[in-house]
Structures are given as C-alpha cells and as structure tokens.
C-alpha cells in the first residue's frame, strides 16, 4: 500500500515538472501572450506524461503476467540492463501502438490549433515522427525516474529486512545467554555451599533457604527480560546474605539508590548479583584484606557497581560467561552495553538503565 502511494505521488510530481520544463521553451516561442494556449500546452504535456507513466506500468504488468516477477532482486549488472531494455522495448511498443491509434483521429485537431508542434506546415508523417521521438524520450525519462525510486524503495526494504534479521539474531543469542545464566549461577552457588558444608559453617542452613528463595525468584522471572530495580534489589539482598554467611565481616556491600527510580527504571535480571559474584570470585576477601563493594545510581541513566581491586594470585578458571554475558544482555535490551573502568585500586562497572516508557519488550 505504501509503495502505491509513493508511486502515485512520484508520477504526479514528476509529470508536473516534466510538463513545466517542456512547456517553457514552447511558451517562449509564442508571439502573443494568451493564457489559453499556455494552459492548454501545459495540460497537454502533463497528460502525456501521466499517459507515459501508465504505459510504463502497463508494460511492467504485462511482462510480469507473461514471464512472472523476478523471484529475487537482481544483483548482476547484465541482468539488470537486460531487464530494463526489455521493459523499455515493451513500453515503447505499447505506447507507440496507442500513439498511432490516437494520432490519426487527432491529427487535424492538433494541426489546426497547433498546441503541440507549433507548425501547421508539417506533413502527417513528419508530425508522427516528431511525436514518436518525443514520446520515446518521455518514456526513457519516466523509466529512469521510476527505476531510481524503485531502487530507493528496494534499498529501504533491504534495510528493514536486515534490521529484522539482526533483531531476530540478537533475540536468539539472548535466549541462549539466558539459558547459560541459571547453570552459571547454580554452579557458583553449589561451590560456595560445598565449601560451607566442608567447614561445618553454622550458616549453611540459612544459605540453603536463601538459595531456594533466589531460585523461586528465578522461576517467577524466567520469561522476563527486564525487571524493576526494586525487584533486583530484593533478590540482591538475599544473595548478599548468602555471601555474608560465608565471608562475614570480610565483605561489605553498601547500596545507595534513589527511591524515585526503584519502580520506574528497569535492567536485566541478576545483573547486579552477577557483578557482585564476580567481585568476590576474582578478589581477595579476608579479614586482613576485606572487600568493599559500593552500589549506587547516577540519575536514572545508570547504576554503578564499584569494588576495591585486590585480585587473587591464583584466580579460578573463568567459564567465560560473566561480564560478556552482562554486556550482551544490556546491549540487546537497553541499546547500550556496560562500561568498565579499571584503575590501580578500583574496578568499576556502569550498568545502563531503561525506563518503563522506553521498554519495547513489555
């Protein structure tokens, strides 16, 4: 429907321009200034242009009905040129046939009133030759205009299709990343629980209860791509309790987030939990070197997770999901990824936020 509206406008506007251009020269040759012949010439040329548009579309329709539409866009130059030549020949044959049929009955009218050729002394064959040349020239001009707009429309269609394919690919990748997240979290949680059980930690039972609470939350939000900051903080508190059960006073987590954005801003679920998990996994957490993590917001644009940098000498082998997972999820859902800053004493990750009004996945 959109293409038909565009073609309709292009045909009208181009016909007006062609009529104006082709009429100016003839108007300048008039020895008298009468608006009637001027208007008549303009209308005649405009009508001829519209008729040529109709001929071009008629020829294209006949070609498609006879030989079928191209099954896919033509990319080879030779095929494009061959197709355009065939279409031009078909348009010319059809148009000239119409011209020959109509010209005989209109010849005397045109010669007597002289609005088209401005020369009453021309013989019929001369008149027909000039009219045919002008008609062919008009067909070429209109076909070039149509081809140009067809190419622009095809380019726009390809861009839209590429964007759809890109979104579909990103969606498939994100679904794969979501499937990786739960095993990653469970793997690290069970490792922590194993260590607590081995050391007969008195907080093991509370740890299991918090773990069940977190997995209940996972089940409830397994189909949600984004959650509110309030929901994320609720589950983060449960996770911090699990960490405190293991590290006690060796770990400090300070959370300072404005109340105003708790319900209005969204982020991918478990983003902050994964960042805190990575901080405890790759840094020394001990009484001698306690780990401090600060979580705060910068307006409604992003949340910052900052931890003191005190890396372990023998860090566990990474599964490769971690920060790359978070970056891809944020890029897909929020339109921009996380920003990482590493200094001599701090490791800082900025998480982009998206408002509920901007959420295209709700």
N, C-alpha and C positions, 0 to 999 in steps of 0.2 A: 504493500500500500504506500509506504513512504517513497519507494522508488518511482511509482507512478506519479505522485505529487511533484517530486523533483523534476521528472521528465516534462511534466505539463508546464511547470514554471520556466524551465530552460527553453522549451520550444517557444513559448510566448515572448520571453525577454529577447532571445536571440533573433526571432523574427522581427521584432520591433527595431532592433539595432540594424539588422540587415536592410530592412525597408528604409530606415533613415539614411544609411550610408549610400544605398543605391539610388535614392531619390534626390539627394543633394546635388549631384552632378547634373541630373536632368532638369532640376528646378532652376539651376543657374543658367541653363541654355534658353530658358523661356524669354521671349521678347516682351512679354506682358506679365503683369502681376495680378493674377486672378486666383483666389483661394480654391475655387472649384477644381481646376486641373491639378493643382498641387495636392489637394486632399485625395483626389482620385488616384493619382500616381502612387501616393504613399499607401493607400488601402490596397491597391492592386499588387504592389510589391510585398506588402505584409501577407496578403492572401496567398501569393505564390510561395512565399517562404513556409507558411503553415502547410500548404499543399505538399511541398517537398518533404517536410517532416513526416507527413502522413505516408508519403511514398516510401521513405526510408524504413519506417516501422512496418509498412505492409510487406516490403521486400524481406525484411528480417523475419516476419511472421511466416511468410511462405517458405523461406529457407528452413526454418525450424520445423515446420509441419512436414516438409518434404524429406529432409535429411536428418531431422532431430537436432536437439540442442547439444552443444558440446558437453560431454559428460564431466569434464573438469576444466578449470581455467587453463587456457593455452599459454605456455611459457616460452616455447621456441619461436624465434622471430619469424622464421619461414612460414610456420603455420598461421601466425597472426596476420602476416602480409597476405597470404593466400586467401584466408577467410575474408579479409577486408576487400580484396579485389573482387571476389565472387559476390560479396554483398553490394559493392558499388555497381558491378555489371547488372545484377538483378534489379537494383533500384533504377538504373538508367533505362533498362528495357521497359520496365513497368511504367516509369514516368514518361518516357518518350511515347509510349503507346497511348497513354492518357492525353498527352500533349497533342499528338497527331489527330486524335479523335475530336478533341475540343477545338483545335485551331481552325479547322475548315469552316465551321459554322460561325466562328467569332472573327474571322479574318476581316471581313468587310467592316465590322463594327470598330475594330482596332484601327484600321487604316483611315476610316473617315474621321474618327475622333482623335486619332494619333496620341493616345496617352502612354503607349508602351514603347514605341520605336521613334517617335517624333520625326517620321519621314514617310509621307504619303506616296512617295515615288517608288518605294520598294516593291519588287515583284513578290509573288507569294512564296516562291522557293527561297528568295533572299530573306524574307521575313521569317520563314520557318527555320532557316539555318541559324540566324541570329538568336531566335527564341530558343532553339535547341542548345546552342552554345551557352547561353545564359542559364538555361535550366541545368545543364551538366555542371557548370561552375557552382551553381547554388547547391546542387546535390553533394558535390565534393565538400563545400564549406560546412554544410549541415552535418554530413557524416563525420567530419573531423571534430566538430563540436560535440556531437553525440559520443564519439569514441573517447574524447577527453573526459567527459563526465562519467562515462561507463567505467573508465579506468580508475577515476577517483572513488566511485561507488564500490568497485571491486577491492580497492586498497582499504577502504573503510571496513568492508565486510571481513577482509582477512585480518585486520587489526582486532576487530571484535571477536572473531573466532579464536585468534591467538590468545586473547585475554581470557576467554572462557576456558581454553585448554590449559592455560597457566594456572587459573584458579582451581580447575579440576585436579591438576597435578599436585598443587600445593595442598589441596584437601586430602588427597590420597597419602601424601607424605605425612601430613599432620595426624591422620588416623593411625599411621604406622608408629609415629612418635608417641601417641597416647598409649598404644599397646606396649611400648617399651617402658613407659614411666612406672606402671604398677610393679612389674618384676624388679625394676631398679630399686624402688623404694623398699620393697619387701626384702630384697637381698641384703640391703644395708641394715634394715631393722632386725632381721634374724641374726646377723653377725653381732649386732650390739647385744641382743638378748642372750646369745650364746656366751658372750664374754661375761655378762652379768650372772648367768647361771653357774658358770665355772667358778666364779669368785664368790658364790653364795651371797650375792647382793640382796639386801633386805627389800630393795625397791623393785625387785623383779616382778612381783605380782601386780603392783601398780603400773609397771611398764606394760605388762600384757593388757591390762584394762584400757590404758590409753591407746595402745596399738589397735585394739578392737574398735575403739571409738573412731580412730582415724580411718580404718577400713570400712566402717559403716558410712562415714562421710564419702569415701571413695565410691562406694556402691551407689549412694544417692546422687552423686555428681558425675557418674561415668559418661553421661551423654552431654554434659555441659562443657562448652569450650571456654566460657568465661564465668567468673564468679565475682561477687562484690568483695571489696576489701574487708568488710566486716566478717564475711564467711571465711575468708582466707586467714584472718587473724584468729578467729575462734579455733580453727584446726591447728594453726601455728602454735597457739598456747599449749595445746595438748602435746604437740611434738617437742616443744621446749621442756615441758615437764619430763618427757622421756629422756631428753638429753641431760637435764639436771639430775635425774635419778642415777645417771652414770657418772657424770663429771662433778656433781655437787657444786662447791664454791669455785671450782676451777673455770667455770663458764659463766659469763654474764651476758645477758641479752637485754638491751634497752630498746623499747618500742615507743616511738613518739610520732603518732599520726593524727592529723586533724580530724575531729569528729565530723566535720562538714563533708568529707569525701568518702566516708566509710560505706555509704549506700549508693552514692551517685557515680562512683568510679569502679571500673572492672579491670581484671587482669586474669591471665591463665591460671587455673587452679594449681596449687602446690609450688608456685614459683618461688615464694619466699622460703618455704620449707626446704626446697632443693638447694638454695643458696646457703642457708644456714648449715645444712647437712654437708655440703662441700667444704665449708669453712672448718667444721670440726674434723672432717676427714683428712684434710691436707695440712692442717696446722697443729702445732703442739698445744695440748690442753692439759695443764698440770698445775699443781699448787705453786710450783716455782715460776711457771710462765702461764698465768691464767689468760684465757682467750676472751676478748671483749668484742661483742657484735652490737652494732647500732643500726636500728631500722627507723627511717623517718621519711617523710614526704617532702617534695619540693612543689608546692602548689597542688594543682590537680593534674599535673603533667607527668610526674614520675615518682616512684618510690626508690629510695637508696638503701642498699644493704652494704654496710661497711664493717669490715673486721680488721683487727690488728694482724699484721703479717708476720708470722713466726713459723715458717714451713718446716715440716718434718724432714729429717735427713733421708729416711727410708720410707717414702710415701707409698701407699698401697697402689697397685696397678689399677689405673682408671679403666672403666668399662667404655669410656668414650661417649656416654650419654649426656651427663652433667650440663655444663654451660652451653654446649652446642645444641642440646635439646631445648633449653630455655630460649636461646637466641632464635631458633627456627620457629618455635611456637609463638613468640612475641611478634616476630616479623610477619607471620601468616595472619594472626588475629588482630594485631594492633597497627600493622602497617609499618612498623619500625622495630628493630631489634634492640637488645640490651647494649649498654655502653659499659665497657670495662676499663678501669683505671688502676694501674698497679704502681705504687711508689715504694720507697725503701721500707716504709713502716706500715703501709695500709693496702688493703685490697678492696676496691670499691666497684660495686655493680649497680647501675641505674636501670630500673625496670620501667618501661613505658606503660602509661595508663590509658584507658579509653573510657569515655563517658557512656552512660546508657543510651544517650541520644545518638551517639556515633556507632553503636553496636549494630553491625549488619547481619549478625548471626542470631539475633533474638527472635 
